[in-house]
Amino acid sequence: MHAFIIEDDYLIGQSLQDMLEPLGFTRFSFARSEDAAVFGANANDIDLITADVRLLPGDGLKAVEAICAKRQIPAVFVTGYAEELQDRAPRATVIQKPVKPEELAAAVRQELSKHKSLT
């Protein structure tokens, strides 16, 4: 499976990759800005998106919305600003930083199963 990690902090992105590998993800791509995320998502077959909300530059929620306007991809938001995201996207699956592997695993499983039931 392929995970697309939208995160402007390199070390956090690598940490997310390390946590996703035991869940069956073997391919990864990364974007550090909103524009790079939207552009990078067009070229890949993606099974899951993880995205920070605040990117330098840009906005992770806007990037995910732009990507998912063209095709439905499960998304988990990983952010230090969970309360901000609840106001903007109340149905979003959100993990608060610092990320705990078991919380990320539960959120990923939830999003993947929700996506399978819709397709």
Helices and strands as residue ranges (DSSP letters): E 2-6, H 10-20, G 21-23, E 27-31, H 34-41, E 48-51, H 60-70, E 75-79, H 82-88, E 93-96, H 101-118
